[in-house]
Amino acid sequence: MKLLWTKRARRDYRALPPKIQALADKQLDFLITDIRYPSLHAKKYDEKNDVRQGRITRDYRFYFLIETGNYVILSLIKHPK
C-alpha cells in the first residue's frame, strides 16, 4: 500500500506544528506497515462514505480512504472535543 494525498491533506499537513508533523509521519508509516497497529486506533469514521480515522496524538487525527491498494489521506486536523 502507498499513500496518496489530497490537496486539502497537503495543506493541513503544512499547517501542523513541526512536532505534530513528525508524529504524523511516524503514524502514517505505521499505517502503511499495519493498519491494525495499536497506536493508530484506526477505525471506520463514516460508514456511508467509507471514510476511516486514525490517531496522530490524543489531540490530532487523520482521515483516509482505502482505494485500489492505496491509502488516500483526506485531512489531518485537531480532534474536535
Contacts in CASP RR format, 6 or more apart in sequence:
PFRMAT RR
TARGET T0000
AUTHOR 0000-0000-0000
METHOD contacts of the structure
MODEL  1
MKLLWTKRARRDYRALPPKIQALADKQLDFLITDIRYPSLHAKKYDEKND
VRQGRITRDYRFYFLIETGNYVILSLIKHPK
1 32 0 8 1.000
1 69 0 8 1.000
1 70 0 8 1.000
1 71 0 8 1.000
2 32 0 8 1.000
2 69 0 8 1.000
2 70 0 8 1.000
2 71 0 8 1.000
3 28 0 8 1.000
3 31 0 8 1.000
3 32 0 8 1.000
3 70 0 8 1.000
3 71 0 8 1.000
3 73 0 8 1.000
4 67 0 8 1.000
4 70 0 8 1.000
4 71 0 8 1.000
4 72 0 8 1.000
4 73 0 8 1.000
5 13 0 8 1.000
5 72 0 8 1.000
5 73 0 8 1.000
6 72 0 8 1.000
6 73 0 8 1.000
6 74 0 8 1.000
6 75 0 8 1.000
8 74 0 8 1.000
8 75 0 8 1.000
9 62 0 8 1.000
9 73 0 8 1.000
9 74 0 8 1.000
9 75 0 8 1.000
9 76 0 8 1.000
12 75 0 8 1.000
12 76 0 8 1.000
12 77 0 8 1.000
13 21 0 8 1.000
13 24 0 8 1.000
13 76 0 8 1.000
16 24 0 8 1.000
16 60 0 8 1.000
16 76 0 8 1.000
20 56 0 8 1.000
20 57 0 8 1.000
20 60 0 8 1.000
23 56 0 8 1.000
23 57 0 8 1.000
23 60 0 8 1.000
24 56 0 8 1.000
24 60 0 8 1.000
24 62 0 8 1.000
24 76 0 8 1.000
27 39 0 8 1.000
27 40 0 8 1.000
27 54 0 8 1.000
27 55 0 8 1.000
27 56 0 8 1.000
27 62 0 8 1.000
28 62 0 8 1.000
28 73 0 8 1.000
30 37 0 8 1.000
30 39 0 8 1.000
30 40 0 8 1.000
31 37 0 8 1.000
31 40 0 8 1.000
31 42 0 8 1.000
31 54 0 8 1.000
31 64 0 8 1.000
31 71 0 8 1.000
32 71 0 8 1.000
35 42 0 8 1.000
36 42 0 8 1.000
39 55 0 8 1.000
40 54 0 8 1.000
40 55 0 8 1.000
41 53 0 8 1.000
41 54 0 8 1.000
41 55 0 8 1.000
42 52 0 8 1.000
42 53 0 8 1.000
42 54 0 8 1.000
42 55 0 8 1.000
43 52 0 8 1.000
43 53 0 8 1.000
43 54 0 8 1.000
44 50 0 8 1.000
44 51 0 8 1.000
44 52 0 8 1.000
44 53 0 8 1.000
45 51 0 8 1.000
45 52 0 8 1.000
45 53 0 8 1.000
45 63 0 8 1.000
50 65 0 8 1.000
50 66 0 8 1.000
51 63 0 8 1.000
51 64 0 8 1.000
51 65 0 8 1.000
51 74 0 8 1.000
52 63 0 8 1.000
52 64 0 8 1.000
52 65 0 8 1.000
52 66 0 8 1.000
53 61 0 8 1.000
53 62 0 8 1.000
53 63 0 8 1.000
53 64 0 8 1.000
54 61 0 8 1.000
54 62 0 8 1.000
54 63 0 8 1.000
54 64 0 8 1.000
55 61 0 8 1.000
56 62 0 8 1.000
56 76 0 8 1.000
58 79 0 8 1.000
59 78 0 8 1.000
59 79 0 8 1.000
60 76 0 8 1.000
60 77 0 8 1.000
60 78 0 8 1.000
60 79 0 8 1.000
61 76 0 8 1.000
61 77 0 8 1.000
61 79 0 8 1.000
62 73 0 8 1.000
62 74 0 8 1.000
62 75 0 8 1.000
62 76 0 8 1.000
62 77 0 8 1.000
63 73 0 8 1.000
63 74 0 8 1.000
63 75 0 8 1.000
63 76 0 8 1.000
63 77 0 8 1.000
64 71 0 8 1.000
64 72 0 8 1.000
64 73 0 8 1.000
64 74 0 8 1.000
65 71 0 8 1.000
65 72 0 8 1.000
65 74 0 8 1.000
66 72 0 8 1.000
END
